[in-house]
Structure formats: structure tokens, C-alpha cells
Amino acid sequence: MFTSNFTGNVLTLEIDAANRSGGWAAASAIDALSIKTIGSFSGVTMSSSGGAAWSLLPTELNSKGCAAAKAGASTTSLTRLCYTGAGLALADNMLFTFTFTGTPALSAPHLKVHFVDAKGVKTGSLLSLDFPATPELIPAPSITLPVKETASSSAGSPLIPAATNTTSNVPEPQSIALLAAGFAMLGLTRRRKS
């Protein structure tokens, strides 16, 4: 399972790979990953929870690994990246953090992952998928509005406490649409069963 989120120019990718299946069941490591459709950027650094010391190439990942950079390829304005190196053992909660310089568009990256077995030989097909990255929301601040004592309030009556107004995040339209689609599917399956 792959999830991602972004804050500013930082994209975080999480891979939960403990329960892999299909063509990747024999995989024991990742030795390369590539991201594209992220707009244009001038540089990137990667850190990982497994401490991968991988090399960056401004190319795309294919079934043999990161392709060699083409002669004359621009290194000042990048549109894709491919990190490669020694295999990183598959596990749950594998985190990869990419910090970009420039103006990347991180809302819908395309990810490719190269899986290898214990001997370092490619196993399964090359994983290639588009996935939406979720912006990491910063909680809205709480606002306290004081209530003034009025001249008509008597000494014996209790004062009205200060009102607090906390603001909350407004869901994105995509979230609401996804929730509505889920309820619609739930309703259809219940209708078919009855």
C-alpha cells in the first residue's frame, strides 16, 4: 500500500510492504524508485526511514533500473527523478521524504518502484501508478472572543462566561465526493442483498 502527503515543497511517501502479494510476493527489497508528473523543480534531496544512500538521476525508471541520463539533458530544470542504490529491505511503514527546491506540483505524482529478490534480481513487474498526494493540513488557530459585562447586569446574577469559537478545517470537495460515493455503494450492496 502506498500513501503520500505534501506540505509546501516536501513530499512524503509511505510504503507498507509487509503483506505483498502477486508478482511481488517474492520481493525482499526495493533498489530504485522514480517519481514524475511533479512539475518543474531545480533540485531534490531524499531521506528514508531505512537510511538508503541512493544516487539521484534525472531520468525515468524502467524494468532494468534507472535509465542513463541522455546527453545534453538539462540539470537546471528537472521534471522527473530516479533514486537508485543498494536494496532496501521491504517492511511496513517505509518512509521516503523528498524535499524539492523550485516550484514542483506535488498534488498528483506518478510513482514507479523496482522490486528485487534476496539475490538482487528484479522480481514481479515494475510497479507504476498515479496516486494523489494529500496536502497536510495545519490546524486552524482557536479564537477566543470576550463577552463584555453589560450595565444592566446585577451583582447577584452570574456573569456570562467568555464565548469561545474554534474554527475547524473544511473538507475538500474531493473528500465529500468520495464519502458520497462510498455511501452510494453501501446502499447499492444493501439493496441487492434484500
VMD Tcl script that draws the C-alpha trace (Angstrom):
set ca {
  {0.00 0.00 0.00}
  {1.28 3.44 -0.91}
  {0.23 6.72 0.69}
  {1.63 10.19 0.33}
  {1.16 13.72 1.55}
  {2.85 17.03 0.96}
  {3.48 20.24 2.82}
  {4.95 23.07 0.77}
  {7.86 21.57 -1.20}
  {8.13 18.37 0.87}
  {6.57 15.13 -0.41}
  {6.36 12.18 1.99}
  {5.78 8.69 0.59}
  {4.89 5.76 2.84}
  {5.13 2.17 1.64}
  {3.54 -0.62 3.68}
  {5.03 -3.72 2.09}
  {4.80 -6.46 4.71}
  {1.75 -8.16 3.11}
  {2.76 -8.06 -0.54}
  {1.14 -10.47 -2.99}
  {1.03 -11.45 -6.65}
  {4.18 -10.88 -8.69}
  {5.82 -9.03 -5.78}
  {5.36 -11.83 -3.19}
  {8.98 -12.99 -3.75}
  {10.37 -9.45 -3.50}
  {12.52 -8.71 -0.48}
  {13.80 -5.21 -1.27}
  {13.42 -2.03 -3.31}
  {16.53 -0.87 -5.16}
  {15.08 2.08 -7.11}
  {12.10 4.37 -7.22}
  {11.07 7.10 -9.60}
  {8.62 9.99 -9.45}
  {7.36 12.05 -12.38}
  {4.42 14.38 -13.19}
  {5.57 16.68 -10.41}
  {6.09 19.81 -12.46}
  {9.44 21.50 -12.78}
  {11.96 21.78 -9.96}
  {15.63 22.70 -9.67}
  {16.78 20.20 -7.04}
  {15.70 17.49 -4.64}
  {17.04 15.61 -1.62}
  {15.70 12.31 -0.31}
  {15.81 10.76 3.13}
  {14.35 7.41 4.12}
  {13.46 5.57 7.30}
  {15.79 2.76 6.19}
  {18.74 5.12 5.68}
  {19.08 4.47 1.95}
  {22.14 6.20 0.48}
  {20.87 6.21 -3.08}
  {22.06 8.20 -6.09}
  {19.80 10.63 -7.93}
  {19.44 10.55 -11.71}
  {17.21 12.94 -13.70}
  {15.75 10.00 -15.63}
  {12.86 7.58 -15.54}
  {12.77 4.12 -14.02}
  {12.32 1.18 -16.39}
  {12.42 -2.60 -15.89}
  {16.24 -2.58 -15.81}
  {16.50 0.28 -13.28}
  {17.14 3.99 -13.65}
  {17.90 4.71 -17.29}
  {21.13 6.53 -18.09}
  {20.82 10.29 -18.49}
  {20.66 11.40 -22.12}
  {23.48 13.56 -23.40}
  {22.55 17.23 -23.23}
  {19.74 16.62 -20.71}
  {19.02 19.71 -18.62}
  {20.04 19.56 -14.98}
  {18.81 23.06 -14.10}
  {15.10 22.36 -14.62}
  {14.08 18.81 -13.73}
  {10.69 17.18 -14.34}
  {11.37 13.65 -13.05}
  {13.68 11.89 -10.65}
  {15.01 8.39 -10.16}
  {16.80 7.29 -6.99}
  {18.75 4.02 -7.08}
  {21.19 2.14 -4.88}
  {21.62 -0.92 -2.68}
  {18.39 -2.80 -1.95}
  {16.35 -1.51 0.99}
  {14.55 -4.37 2.80}
  {10.77 -4.28 2.44}
  {8.82 -3.59 5.64}
  {5.77 -1.76 6.86}
  {5.94 1.99 7.38}
  {8.83 2.62 4.98}
  {9.05 6.42 4.74}
  {10.69 8.36 1.92}
  {10.82 12.14 2.24}
  {11.62 14.27 -0.82}
  {12.47 17.94 -0.28}
  {12.29 19.94 -3.52}
  {13.73 23.31 -4.49}
  {11.94 25.21 -7.21}
  {8.23 25.02 -7.93}
  {7.10 21.39 -8.04}
  {3.44 20.40 -8.44}
  {3.09 17.66 -5.83}
  {-0.67 17.03 -5.92}
  {-0.67 14.01 -8.30}
  {2.74 12.32 -8.63}
  {3.36 9.19 -10.70}
  {5.40 6.58 -8.83}
  {7.47 3.69 -10.16}
  {9.11 1.12 -7.87}
  {11.71 -1.53 -8.79}
  {11.42 -4.67 -6.63}
  {14.24 -7.22 -6.27}
  {14.62 -10.59 -4.54}
  {17.27 -11.58 -1.98}
  {19.85 -12.01 -4.78}
  {19.19 -8.52 -6.19}
  {17.34 -9.84 -9.26}
  {14.22 -7.97 -10.43}
  {11.06 -9.72 -9.35}
  {7.48 -9.08 -10.45}
  {6.53 -6.34 -12.82}
  {7.61 -2.76 -12.38}
  {5.07 -1.02 -10.18}
  {3.82 2.07 -11.99}
  {0.86 4.08 -10.70}
  {-0.57 7.57 -10.33}
  {-1.64 8.45 -6.86}
  {-2.95 11.68 -5.41}
  {-0.89 13.20 -2.64}
  {-2.87 14.67 0.21}
  {-1.90 18.10 1.45}
  {-1.02 18.02 5.13}
  {-3.40 20.40 6.83}
  {-2.23 22.68 9.59}
  {-4.94 23.02 12.27}
  {-6.66 26.38 12.34}
  {-5.98 28.52 15.40}
  {-8.57 28.82 18.18}
  {-10.10 32.25 18.62}
  {-11.47 33.42 21.97}
  {-13.99 36.24 21.90}
  {-14.52 38.01 25.24}
  {-18.06 38.95 26.29}
  {-18.42 42.35 27.96}
  {-20.42 42.78 31.12}
  {-23.43 44.97 30.44}
  {-24.55 47.84 32.66}
  {-27.87 46.08 33.39}
  {-26.27 43.01 34.97}
  {-26.76 42.95 38.73}
  {-24.19 41.93 41.31}
  {-26.18 38.83 42.27}
  {-26.64 37.36 38.79}
  {-23.93 35.18 37.29}
  {-21.79 36.65 34.55}
  {-21.87 35.09 31.10}
  {-18.57 33.28 30.55}
  {-16.36 34.27 27.65}
  {-17.53 32.57 24.48}
  {-15.04 30.50 22.58}
  {-15.25 30.00 18.86}
  {-13.00 27.31 17.50}
  {-12.67 27.01 13.78}
  {-12.27 23.68 12.04}
  {-10.94 22.55 8.71}
  {-13.41 22.45 5.83}
  {-13.33 19.18 3.87}
  {-12.15 19.35 0.28}
  {-14.82 18.71 -2.41}
  {-12.99 15.51 -3.42}
  {-13.34 14.17 0.13}
  {-17.06 14.86 0.17}
  {-17.50 13.24 -3.26}
  {-15.55 10.17 -2.14}
  {-17.67 9.88 1.01}
  {-20.89 10.23 -1.03}
  {-19.70 7.56 -3.50}
  {-18.93 5.22 -0.59}
  {-22.40 5.68 0.89}
  {-23.97 5.14 -2.55}
  {-22.04 1.88 -3.00}
  {-23.04 0.77 0.50}
  {-26.68 1.49 -0.31}
  {-26.48 -0.44 -3.60}
  {-24.96 -3.51 -1.95}
  {-27.60 -3.47 0.82}
  {-30.37 -3.13 -1.79}
  {-29.01 -6.11 -3.78}
  {-28.89 -8.29 -0.66}
  {-32.56 -7.61 0.18}
}
mol new
graphics top color blue
foreach p $ca { graphics top sphere $p radius 0.5 }
foreach p [lrange $ca 0 end-1] q [lrange $ca 1 end] { graphics top cylinder $p $q radius 0.2 }
display resetview
